[in-house]
Structures are given as C-alpha cells and as structure tokens.
Amino acid sequence: MTVNAMTEQPSPAEALPDVLMRIVAELHDVAYLIERIEPQLLDVGGGELLNSPESMKVMQGIDLAVQKTRGLAEFIDTITCEIPQDWSVDVATALSLVKLSEMQRALSGAARYSSVQPLAKAAGDFDFF
C-alpha cells in the first residue's frame, strides 16, 4: 500500500498584462453602470430634479465618478503596454493580501480612503485622480 503525501499546490500565476487588462475591462463596465444611473434618476425625479442645487451636485458627482473610472482604466491600459508578457502575478495571493489589508484597516478603525472627496464638497471640482 502506497501513501501519497498531500502536497500543497502552488497557485497558478497569470501574466500580469492579462490580469491588468481584465481590470481595465471591469473598470469600463463599472463606468457604464454608473453612467446608467443618471437617466434613471431623471426618469424618477423628473425635470424639477435639475432645479435643485443638491440634485445637481449628485448628478455632477455621477459624471465625475464616470470620468475618474474611465481615467483609471485608460491609465492602467497605457502602462500595461509597457509591461513584458512574461511578468506574472499570483492572483490568489494578491487578492488574499488585499483582503487582509482591508480587514486590518477595518479592525483598526482607520478611515478606509483618506483621499475620497467629502460629500459636502462641491461635486465637479476636478482632482486629477
């Protein structure tokens, strides 16, 4: 009788440019979904929605979110062209590290993103990323 020792299989590595291009595709999808919110709000709220300064801030915020998402996608797309195809990344390990760092921030009570624009700030004020 033979006993096979269970060996831990390493996570498969994927080409970094391929992973980044999947992220780019996801960011474009997110931008499209955010963009679809605006017409739905107009359908629900009607034309008077545009007369409210607070509503205009929300609409401008939606536009800004779309622009930032597309800008990030284009930035990642641009730098991906410079990355050699033989560079690889272990996606499972990378995602585990992201989850661990998020958990650490949540447990420490620290603000998750210090650079997020406050809601009270006028939407549409342009910050480059």
N, C-alpha and C positions, 0 to 999 in steps of 0.2 A: 504494500500500500504506500502510495506516494502522497505526501502532504505538500501542497503548493503554498508557499508563504505569500500572504497578500502584500503586494507592493503598492504603494500609493502612486497612481498615475499622475504625471505632471499635467497641468492644464495646458491645452493646446495654445500655442502662440499664433497670433494672427498678424498679418502685415499691417504696420502702423498706418500707412496711407489708406488702406481699405477701411480700417476702423474709423479714421477721421472722415472719410467720405460718407460713411453711414451716419456719422454725427451731423454732417452738413445736410444730408437728406432729411434727417429728423428735424433740424432747425428750420428748414424750408417748410416742412409740414406744420410745425408749430406756428410759424409766421402766418401761414394760410388760415389756420384755425382761429388765430387771434383776429385776423382781418375780417373774418366772417361774423364776428360779434357786433361790429358797428352797424351794419344794415339791420340786424335783428333788433338791436336796441331802438333804432329809428322806427321800425315797424311797431314795436310795442309802445314806445313813448310818443310817437307822432312828431309832427313838425315843431311843436312847442318845446320839445326836448332841447332843441338848438338855441332857444332863447334864454335858457338858464346858464349862468356862468359856471356853476358846479358841474352841470352836464357837459358843458364844453370842455372842461378840464378832463373829464373822464374820456371823452372822445379823442382829445389830443393825446392823452395817456395811452390809449389803444394804438393810435398811429405811431407814437414813439416806441411802444413795445414791438410793433411790427418792424420798424426801421432798425432797431437795435438787434433784433433776432436775425434779420437778413444780413446786417452788417457783420455779426459774428460768423454767420455761415460763409460769407464771402471771404472773411479774413482766414478762417480755417481752410477753405478751399484754396486760397492763394498760397499759404505756407505749405500745404500738403504737396504741391507740385515740386517743392524743393527737397522733400524727404525721400531718401532712397527706398525702393520697394523691399529691399532685404532687411530693413529695420522691422522688428516685430515687437509685439506687446502681448503680455499675458492678460487678457481681458478680465478673466475671473478674479485674478489677484488685484488688478487695478480697481475693479468695482468694489471688492471687499475693503480695500483701503479707503475708498470714498465713503462707504457706509460707516466704517469705523470713525473716520474724522467727523462725519455728521453726528454720530452718536456722542462723541466726545464733546462737541460744541453744545449739543442739547443738554447733556448732563452738567456741563459747567455753567449753564445759564447765560452764556455769552450770546450776543446778537449774532445771528447767522451771517448776515451780509451787511457790513458796515457801510458799503457804498451804495446801497439801494436808495433811490430818491424818495424822500418822505412824501406822503400823500398830500400834505398841506402845501408843498412847493408847487408852483405853477407848472402844470403839465405843458410840455412842448419846449421847456428850457432845454437847450441842446447840450448834452455832455457827450463827448466822444468816448463811447463805451464807459 
